Amino acid sequence: MKKVFLLLLVFVFSQLTSLGQDTAVLALKTALQKAKEDTTRLRLHLALHAA
């Protein structure tokens, strides 16, 4: 019973983590499209590859 609970907990945690990453990536992509300065675009591009 403990193994099932642990597996379920890991699954739920991984799903929540992936949802947070997806929204972060979308936010970075949106900001990258709207950025006008080269240094800002470079920083956003690097952050996007780190995510």
Buried (B, 14 or more C-beta within 10 A) or exposed (E): EEEEEEEEEEEEEEEEEEEEEEEEEEBBBEBBEEBEEEEEBEBBBEBBEEE
